Amino acid sequence: MLDRVDPLNGLTVDGPMLAGDTTFVGFHRVPLRYGMTIGELARMYQGEGKCRADLTVIPLENWRRDEWFDQTGSPWTNPSPNIRNLIEATLYPGIGLLETAVSVGRGTDTPFEVVGAPYVNDIQLAEELNRAEIKGVRFVPVEFTPASSIHKGQLCHGTFILLTDREVCKVVDVGLVIAETLYRLYPNDFRPEKLERLLLHPATLAAIKANKPLGEIRALWQADLEEFQKIRAKYLLY
């Protein structure tokens, strides 16, 4: 197979790992951000017994692990109809967790850059999220009407996610804080259990419901991340 770059750089590893049985959206025990190329992932799947294939990876040339896609000089190709630029790809690991519970802008011009629902007070939500002071991101009140997915055709109120510094922004934290804030503000409307299909980490879901501090939530998967880093190191090509 021909390898290709990780558009979000090949260094950052973050987020909870699959806990429990594998699923269609959780094929292997990797965190939400795994910092690997597709070729490296294939090598890991094969090496860890998930795939028995006659695999040959043709390595990339002139790519550094710290490079984001827009630093490679290559033309952008949408990896998905709803990921149309690098900002949306960057936000996806955190914001994508929410798409089974609220609209994340599918069916708009800015998928994964907005989050909202008909029951949300957009000004209140943006103020609460800005108060959390997540590094590298700001929140702006917004209204939008998605043409597909959850709340299709309904006027949604919510927040536009303004990515100000991708190097320091922990996008998984952004998704978790939005989930906790929505549940705290709208406990009768926002259903955090809908996150489980994509989150696949029951302990994190329980912590969201309990409004646990972000540091306590991250501690739930720190040991898993450290173990993953050791396994990951065996399969890196660059």
Kinemage of the C-alpha trace (Angstrom):
@kinemage 1
@onewidth
@group {chain A} dominant
@subgroup {mainchain}
@vectorlist {calphas} color= white
{ca met a 1} P 0.000 0.000 0.000
{ca leu a 2} L 1.050 3.604 -0.601
{ca asp a 3} L 1.387 5.466 2.679
{ca arg a 4} L -0.079 8.942 3.222
{ca val a 5} L 0.428 11.591 5.874
{ca asp a 6} L -1.592 12.007 9.032
{ca pro a 7} L -3.178 15.411 8.278
{ca leu a 8} L -3.207 16.353 11.984
{ca asn a 9} L 0.562 15.697 12.387
{ca gly a 10} L 2.157 12.438 13.405
{ca leu a 11} L 3.024 13.350 16.971
{ca thr a 12} L -0.137 14.082 18.935
{ca val a 13} L -1.645 11.164 20.847
{ca asp a 14} L -4.683 11.933 22.985
{ca gly a 15} L -8.103 10.801 24.140
{ca pro a 16} L -9.715 7.699 25.603
{ca met a 17} L -9.094 4.298 24.047
{ca leu a 18} L -11.591 1.635 23.106
{ca ala a 19} L -12.794 -0.119 26.253
{ca gly a 20} L -14.555 -3.419 25.702
{ca asp a 21} L -15.441 -5.227 22.507
{ca thr a 22} L -14.495 -3.924 19.086
{ca thr a 23} L -17.159 -2.375 16.867
{ca phe a 24} L -17.493 -1.051 13.328
{ca val a 25} L -16.301 2.370 14.535
{ca gly a 26} L -13.857 0.937 17.085
{ca phe a 27} L -11.813 -1.652 15.196
{ca his a 28} L -8.661 -1.564 17.317
{ca arg a 29} L -7.541 -0.202 20.682
{ca val a 30} L -6.310 3.213 19.629
{ca pro a 31} L -7.035 6.624 21.184
{ca leu a 32} L -9.081 9.282 19.395
{ca arg a 33} L -5.854 10.908 18.222
{ca tyr a 34} L -3.247 8.271 17.476
{ca gly a 35} L -0.561 10.273 15.614
{ca met a 36} L 0.103 7.650 12.949
{ca thr a 37} L -0.012 7.412 9.172
{ca ile a 38} L -2.399 4.972 7.508
{ca gly a 39} L 0.574 2.747 6.669
{ca glu a 40} L 1.722 2.700 10.265
{ca leu a 41} L -1.775 1.826 11.411
{ca ala a 42} L -1.879 -1.054 8.937
{ca arg a 43} L 1.452 -2.327 10.271
{ca met a 44} L 0.097 -2.155 13.812
{ca tyr a 45} L -3.143 -3.958 12.915
{ca gln a 46} L -1.105 -6.718 11.318
{ca gly a 47} L 1.489 -6.877 14.079
{ca glu a 48} L -1.077 -6.940 16.877
{ca gly a 49} L -3.057 -9.742 15.247
{ca lys a 50} L -5.991 -7.754 13.861
{ca cys a 51} L -5.135 -8.365 10.222
{ca arg a 52} L -3.357 -11.223 8.455
{ca ala a 53} L -2.362 -9.754 5.108
{ca asp a 54} L 0.676 -9.842 2.880
{ca leu a 55} L 1.404 -6.197 3.672
{ca thr a 56} L 3.998 -3.943 2.089
{ca val a 57} L 3.932 -0.230 2.928
{ca ile a 58} L 5.609 2.138 0.473
{ca pro a 59} L 6.914 4.946 2.734
{ca leu a 60} L 6.406 8.651 2.268
{ca glu a 61} L 9.233 10.900 1.174
{ca asn a 62} L 10.137 14.263 2.705
{ca trp a 63} L 7.523 14.213 5.474
{ca arg a 64} L 8.272 15.094 9.085
{ca arg a 65} L 6.080 13.874 11.940
{ca asp a 66} L 5.521 17.404 13.240
{ca glu a 67} L 4.012 18.593 9.934
{ca trp a 68} L 0.312 19.324 9.515
{ca phe a 69} L -1.219 18.731 6.099
{ca asp a 70} L -1.095 22.365 5.014
{ca gln a 71} L 2.670 22.345 5.616
{ca thr a 72} L 3.269 19.556 3.092
{ca gly a 73} L 2.447 21.543 -0.066
{ca ser a 74} L 0.034 18.823 -1.193
{ca pro a 75} L -3.468 19.664 -2.486
{ca trp a 76} L -6.321 19.036 -0.064
{ca thr a 77} L -8.770 16.230 -0.907
{ca asn a 78} L -11.843 15.820 1.288
{ca pro a 79} L -11.482 12.583 3.288
{ca ser a 80} L -15.242 12.783 3.867
{ca pro a 81} L -18.041 14.878 2.321
{ca asn a 82} L -18.378 16.640 5.687
{ca ile a 83} L -14.676 17.273 6.293
{ca arg a 84} L -13.838 19.928 3.742
{ca asn a 85} L -10.785 21.610 5.206
{ca leu a 86} L -8.033 21.081 7.741
{ca ile a 87} L -9.822 23.028 10.492
{ca glu a 88} L -12.792 20.656 10.340
{ca ala a 89} L -10.437 17.660 10.292
{ca thr a 90} L -8.633 19.057 13.342
{ca leu a 91} L -11.847 19.541 15.311
{ca tyr a 92} L -13.336 16.203 14.303
{ca pro a 93} L -11.760 13.950 17.003
{ca gly a 94} L -13.519 15.979 19.703
{ca ile a 95} L -16.620 17.371 18.016
{ca gly a 96} L -17.386 14.134 16.195
{ca leu a 97} L -18.124 12.508 19.563
{ca leu a 98} L -21.204 14.725 19.893
{ca glu a 99} L -22.905 13.990 16.592
{ca thr a 100} L -25.188 11.254 17.920
{ca ala a 101} L -26.626 13.654 20.518
{ca val a 102} L -26.741 17.134 18.895
{ca ser a 103} L -26.153 18.678 15.490
{ca val a 104} L -22.508 19.199 14.664
{ca gly a 105} L -23.284 21.031 11.447
{ca arg a 106} L -23.702 18.143 9.028
{ca gly a 107} L -25.742 19.571 6.183
{ca thr a 108} L -24.334 23.091 6.638
{ca asp a 109} L -21.372 24.932 5.127
{ca thr a 110} L -19.330 24.438 8.307
{ca pro a 111} L -19.645 20.833 9.523
{ca phe a 112} L -17.802 20.146 12.792
{ca glu a 113} L -17.217 23.869 13.273
{ca val a 114} L -20.652 24.392 14.860
{ca val a 115} L -22.579 22.590 17.585
{ca gly a 116} L -26.190 23.203 18.511
{ca ala a 117} L -29.772 22.084 18.990
{ca pro a 118} L -33.231 23.719 18.948
{ca tyr a 119} L -33.375 23.840 22.760
{ca val a 120} L -30.004 25.596 23.268
{ca asn a 121} L -29.558 29.261 24.225
{ca asp a 122} L -26.663 30.166 21.935
{ca ile a 123} L -25.432 33.164 23.960
{ca gln a 124} L -25.537 31.244 27.212
{ca leu a 125} L -23.714 28.239 25.761
{ca ala a 126} L -20.930 30.319 24.206
{ca glu a 127} L -20.436 32.256 27.443
{ca glu a 128} L -20.231 29.084 29.511
{ca leu a 129} L -17.747 27.462 27.130
{ca asn a 130} L -15.530 30.545 26.986
{ca arg a 131} L -15.552 30.588 30.774
{ca ala a 132} L -13.906 27.151 30.692
{ca glu a 133} L -10.824 28.796 29.097
{ca ile a 134} L -9.818 25.902 26.855
{ca lys a 135} L -6.490 26.768 25.261
{ca gly a 136} L -6.453 27.412 21.524
{ca val a 137} L -10.186 27.817 20.981
{ca arg a 138} L -12.965 30.387 21.406
{ca phe a 139} L -16.726 30.094 21.098
{ca val a 140} L -19.126 32.426 19.261
{ca pro a 141} L -22.962 32.275 19.432
{ca val a 142} L -24.496 31.043 16.178
{ca glu a 143} L -27.768 29.890 14.619
{ca phe a 144} L -27.912 27.358 11.790
{ca thr a 145} L -30.302 24.923 10.136
{ca pro a 146} L -28.749 21.566 9.228
{ca ala a 147} L -29.955 19.941 6.022
{ca ser a 148} L -29.103 16.425 7.216
{ca ser a 149} L -28.533 14.257 10.274
{ca ile a 150} L -29.822 15.192 13.754
{ca his a 151} L -32.261 18.154 13.883
{ca lys a 152} L -32.522 18.136 10.098
{ca gly a 153} L -34.478 21.159 8.880
{ca gln a 154} L -34.770 22.667 12.378
{ca leu a 155} L -33.337 25.992 13.491
{ca cys a 156} L -30.518 25.193 15.886
{ca his a 157} L -28.911 27.556 18.372
{ca gly a 158} L -25.409 26.908 19.533
{ca thr a 159} L -21.809 27.872 19.120
{ca phe a 160} L -19.288 28.341 16.337
{ca ile a 161} L -15.928 26.881 17.339
{ca leu a 162} L -13.122 29.273 16.485
{ca leu a 163} L -9.817 27.415 16.435
{ca thr a 164} L -7.171 29.991 17.365
{ca asp a 165} L -4.118 27.798 17.978
{ca arg a 166} L -4.142 24.204 16.763
{ca glu a 167} L -0.784 23.465 18.377
{ca val a 168} L -2.071 23.936 21.928
{ca cys a 169} L -5.748 23.063 21.505
{ca lys a 170} L -6.655 19.641 22.878
{ca val a 171} L -9.662 19.015 20.672
{ca val a 172} L -10.793 15.986 22.661
{ca asp a 173} L -11.135 18.299 25.655
{ca val a 174} L -13.312 20.609 23.555
{ca gly a 175} L -15.785 17.819 22.861
{ca leu a 176} L -15.851 16.662 26.482
{ca val a 177} L -16.364 20.169 27.872
{ca ile a 178} L -19.181 20.852 25.396
{ca ala a 179} L -20.871 17.586 26.420
{ca glu a 180} L -20.585 18.378 30.137
{ca thr a 181} L -21.827 21.937 29.600
{ca leu a 182} L -24.835 20.867 27.523
{ca tyr a 183} L -25.809 18.264 30.117
{ca arg a 184} L -25.435 20.734 32.970
{ca leu a 185} L -27.461 23.450 31.213
{ca tyr a 186} L -30.073 21.237 29.546
{ca pro a 187} L -30.374 18.008 31.593
{ca asn a 188} L -33.890 17.344 30.310
{ca asp a 189} L -32.913 17.621 26.641
{ca phe a 190} L -29.286 16.590 26.182
{ca arg a 191} L -28.790 12.827 26.519
{ca pro a 192} L -25.098 12.034 27.121
{ca glu a 193} L -25.689 8.281 26.806
{ca lys a 194} L -25.998 8.849 23.055
{ca leu a 195} L -22.264 9.563 23.016
{ca glu a 196} L -21.402 5.993 23.947
{ca arg a 197} L -21.637 4.600 20.385
{ca leu a 198} L -18.659 6.746 19.325
{ca leu a 199} L -16.941 7.359 22.665
{ca leu a 200} L -16.695 3.641 23.524
{ca his a 201} L -15.351 4.425 26.997
{ca pro a 202} L -17.970 3.917 29.761
{ca ala a 203} L -15.844 5.476 32.507
{ca thr a 204} L -15.531 8.735 30.571
{ca leu a 205} L -19.274 8.768 29.893
{ca ala a 206} L -19.982 8.282 33.599
{ca ala a 207} L -17.607 11.147 34.433
{ca ile a 208} L -19.388 13.438 31.964
{ca lys a 209} L -22.715 12.653 33.619
{ca ala a 210} L -21.175 13.361 37.027
{ca asn a 211} L -19.709 16.694 35.814
{ca lys a 212} L -16.221 15.626 36.854
{ca pro a 213} L -13.332 18.086 36.322
{ca leu a 214} L -11.480 17.677 33.054
{ca gly a 215} L -8.310 16.642 34.852
{ca glu a 216} L -10.092 13.735 36.534
{ca ile a 217} L -11.539 12.607 33.222
{ca arg a 218} L -8.153 12.661 31.514
{ca ala a 219} L -6.666 10.646 34.375
{ca leu a 220} L -9.059 7.822 33.486
{ca trp a 221} L -7.116 7.068 30.308
{ca gln a 222} L -3.587 8.292 31.055
{ca ala a 223} L -2.221 4.830 31.801
{ca asp a 224} L -3.796 3.456 28.615
{ca leu a 225} L -2.208 6.250 26.573
{ca glu a 226} L 1.213 5.505 28.026
{ca glu a 227} L 0.846 1.825 27.168
{ca phe a 228} L -0.355 2.678 23.661
{ca gln a 229} L 2.697 4.875 23.114
{ca lys a 230} L 4.933 1.873 23.774
{ca ile a 231} L 3.038 -0.316 21.295
{ca arg a 232} L 2.819 2.495 18.726
{ca ala a 233} L 6.580 3.032 18.782
{ca lys a 234} L 7.173 -0.424 17.264
{ca tyr a 235} L 5.326 0.458 14.083
{ca leu a 236} L 6.445 4.006 13.278
{ca leu a 237} L 8.190 4.485 9.955
{ca tyr a 238} L 9.412 8.091 10.241
